[in-house]
């Protein structure tokens, strides 16, 4: 079957038709998609004109096959684009993740290196005041009371101690439910005996933001 010339379908040519459709839809970004032979909105994908004309002599079965071929081709291309997008995004994400980690470690290094100096300066700035925070340049330096919390520093020793003294604090996975451990018993036993360190709380925790 002979191919139909584009001038027979779009007398003013592709560029002229794009301009006409653009004038009819000023809010859209109208372009010609040569792969699909369509004039469409490049942002939404909405099609305004399709030059891939269905031959008039096709019967219903041939029309169905015609549609199926084009759908299959478009779906295959779409799947390829999705895979390409995901691979590209994964690569870009990895690059960004690496850059983010570098900046994070840099900030952590600054905090660790200068925390003693900054804490000393913050205490001087807040001396005699009710405020718990101060600003110096772009830094916010503040103190907050720590909460009582329990840390398991020796899992094996802690499990043995909890089994003997507070078995209800052990879950089925044999890890310790710290909130079930009696504070008084922990204090009396001590870390060396129980493998658990108890922090009473109420201390100033220095924070750099």
C-alpha positions in Angstrom: 0.0 0.0 0.0 1.3 3.5 -0.9 2.2 5.8 2.0 0.1 8.9 2.3 2.2 12.1 2.0 2.2 14.4 5.0 1.1 17.3 2.7 -2.1 15.4 1.9 -2.9 15.1 5.5 -1.7 18.5 6.7 -1.9 20.9 3.7 -0.1 23.7 5.6 2.7 21.3 6.6 3.8 20.2 10.1 5.1 23.6 11.2 2.0 25.4 10.0 -0.3 22.9 11.7 1.7 23.2 14.9 1.3 27.0 14.8 -2.4 26.7 14.1 -3.0 24.2 17.0 -0.9 26.3 19.3 -3.1 29.4 18.5 -6.1 27.3 19.3 -4.6 26.1 22.6 -2.5 29.0 23.9 -2.1 27.4 27.3 -0.4 24.3 25.9 3.1 23.6 24.7 2.3 22.2 21.3 4.9 20.2 19.4 5.2 17.6 16.7 6.1 14.1 17.8 7.8 12.4 14.9 7.9 9.0 16.5 4.1 8.9 17.0 3.3 11.2 14.0 1.2 13.3 16.3 0.8 16.9 17.3 0.5 17.1 21.0 1.0 18.9 24.3 4.5 18.0 25.4 3.6 18.5 29.0 0.4 16.5 29.3 0.7 14.2 26.3 -2.7 15.2 25.0 -3.0 14.6 21.3 -4.5 17.3 19.1 -3.8 15.7 15.7 -2.6 12.3 14.5 -1.1 12.0 11.0 -0.9 8.2 11.2 -4.1 7.8 9.2 -6.1 4.6 9.2 -6.5 3.2 5.6 -10.1 3.5 4.5 -10.1 0.0 2.9 -9.4 -1.8 6.2 -12.1 -4.1 7.5 -12.9 -4.3 11.2 -10.4 -7.1 11.9 -7.6 -5.1 10.1 -8.5 -2.0 12.1 -8.2 -4.0 15.3 -4.8 -5.3 14.2 -3.7 -1.8 13.2 -4.7 -0.5 16.6 -3.0 -3.4 18.4 0.2 -2.9 16.6 0.4 0.7 17.5 -0.6 0.1 21.1 2.0 -2.6 21.4 4.7 -0.4 20.0 3.7 2.5 22.2 3.5 0.3 25.4 6.9 -1.3 24.6 8.4 2.2 24.1 6.8 3.4 27.3 8.2 0.4 29.3 11.6 1.2 27.9 11.3 4.8 28.9 10.2 3.9 32.4 13.1 1.5 32.8 15.5 4.2 31.5 14.0 6.7 33.8 14.4 4.5 36.9 18.0 3.6 35.9 18.8 7.3 35.4 17.1 8.3 38.7 18.9 5.6 40.6 22.2 6.8 39.2 21.4 10.4 40.0 20.1 9.5 43.5 23.4 7.6 44.2 25.3 10.7 43.2 23.2 13.0 45.4 23.3 10.5 48.3 27.1 10.5 48.2 27.2 14.3 48.2 24.6 14.4 51.0 26.7 12.0 53.1 29.8 14.0 52.6 28.1 17.2 53.8 26.5 15.3 56.7 29.9 14.0 57.8 31.4 17.4 57.4 28.8 18.9 59.7 29.2 16.1 62.2 33.0 16.7 62.2 32.5 20.4 62.8 30.2 19.6 65.7 32.5 17.1 67.3 35.6 19.3 66.9 34.2 22.5 68.2 31.5 21.3 70.7 33.7 22.0 73.8 34.4 25.5 72.7 30.8 26.2 71.6 29.4 24.8 74.8 31.8 26.9 76.9 30.8 30.0 74.9 27.1 29.2 75.3 27.4 28.8 79.0 29.1 32.2 79.2 26.3 33.8 77.1 23.6 32.3 79.2 25.2 32.7 82.6 22.6 34.3 85.0 19.8 34.1 82.4 16.6 32.0 82.3 17.0 31.3 78.6 18.3 27.9 77.6 19.4 28.9 74.1 21.4 31.7 72.4 22.3 32.6 68.8 25.8 33.4 67.7 26.1 34.1 64.1 24.2 31.4 62.2 24.4 29.0 65.1 21.7 28.3 67.7 23.3 26.9 70.8 20.9 25.5 73.4 20.7 23.1 76.4 17.9 20.7 77.2 17.3 18.3 80.1 18.0 14.7 79.1 15.3 12.2 79.8 15.8 9.1 81.8 16.7 6.2 79.5 18.2 2.8 79.6 21.0 1.5 77.4 21.9 -2.2 77.0 25.7 -2.1 76.8 26.3 -5.9 77.1 23.4 -7.8 75.5 24.6 -11.3 76.7 25.2 -10.2 80.3 22.0 -8.1 80.3 19.9 -11.1 79.1 21.3 -13.3 81.9 20.6 -10.7 84.5 17.1 -10.0 83.3 16.2 -13.7 83.1 17.2 -14.1 86.8 15.8 -10.8 88.1 13.1 -9.5 85.7 12.0 -12.1 83.2 9.0 -10.1 82.1 11.4 -7.6 80.5 12.5 -10.3 78.0 10.5 -10.6 74.8 10.2 -13.7 72.6 13.2 -12.7 70.6 15.2 -12.6 73.8 16.0 -8.9 73.7 15.3 -6.7 76.6 12.2 -4.5 77.0 14.0 -1.7 78.7 10.9 0.1 79.9 10.1 -3.1 81.9 13.3 -2.9 84.0 12.8 -1.5 87.5 15.0 1.6 88.0 15.7 0.8 91.6 16.9 -2.7 90.8 19.2 -1.4 88.0 20.7 1.2 90.3 21.3 -1.4 93.0 22.9 -4.0 90.7 25.1 -1.6 88.8 26.3 -1.9 85.2 29.1 -4.4 85.8 26.7 -6.9 87.4 23.7 -6.4 85.1 25.2 -5.3 81.8 22.7 -2.4 81.8 23.5 1.2 82.3 20.8 3.5 83.7 20.8 7.2 83.1 18.8 9.2 85.6 18.3 12.2 83.3 18.0 15.9 84.2 21.5 16.7 82.9 22.2 19.4 80.3 22.5 18.1 76.8 24.3 20.4 74.5 22.8 20.8 71.0 24.2 22.5 67.9 21.7 23.5 65.2 
